[in-house]
Each structure stands twice: as C-alpha cells, then as structure tokens.
Amino acid sequence: MLHGDLNPGNILIDDGGTAWILDMEDAIHSWGAPLRDLAFAAERLALVPDGDRSEKLERITALCQGYNRASACPVRWRPGRLEAALRALSWRALMLLCHRERRGLDSTTAEWTKFFALWRTWDTERELLGEVDSALSRLA
C-alpha cells in the first residue's frame, strides 16, 4: 500500500523521534512502487523552506531508512534512482495538467503556478537531492 500524498504536512514526529504517517485516505487509491512515495516525500522535504541542507538531508535519509525498516517491500536503492523517480513524477504531473486542459476541464492557475514553482525549486535543490540519492545508495 502506498500513501499517495506523503509530504511534510502528513508526517508527525513525536518527542521520541518516531515518525507517524497521517492522512491515509489517498492510500486506497494509490498504486505503484514504494519508490514513488519516497521520491515524492523526499522532494517535498527538500523543498521545505526551513532548515539547512544538512538538516534536510538528515530528515530525508531518516524517512527512507525508517520506511525500509518497516516495509515488507523495502526499496532497493541504486545511484540515480531517486532522481529518475522525481523526473517521472514531474512528467506525470505535467501530463495530468495537459490532459485536463485538452479535455476542456478546468486546471486552475494555482495548479499551474504550483507546478512551475516546484519545478524551479526542484532545479535549485538538485544538488541536495543528488546528495540524498548518494546517501541512500550507500545504505543499500
């Protein structure tokens, strides 16, 4: 089972450092490889404005390690795998927006604005995501 919307707003960390995953209603509609959930969460954690680079790297690595410890289907990390998953998520989001437009369905300006803001921020945080990818590959 995948969460489907794993982002910082859906992760609660208690005083003991245990992460709790919240907001599971998308899980019943989500399918795919666990890497998709982790890539989405890593991207969102990298894009959070607070925290320095080392804190972000630590958060993302801890999330992925914890996911693998608790998962019946741990992700097998290889160099470049996280970046490839993030690229696939970006293309998927763009295709969904274009598909809605082509069918005459309303895609709000806010959705397009969010997409391009994430794209620009992702580009500026590429180095951090590369560091995460390398760190996770070393753990495998």
Buried (B, 14 or more C-beta within 10 A) or exposed (E): EBBBBBBBEBBEEEEEEEBEBEBEEEBEEBEEEBBBBBBBBBBBBBBEEEEEEEEBBBBBBBBBBBBBEEEEEBBEBEEEBBBEBBEBBBEEBBEEBEEBEEEEEEBEEEBEEEBEEBEEBBEEBEEBBBBBBBBBBEEE
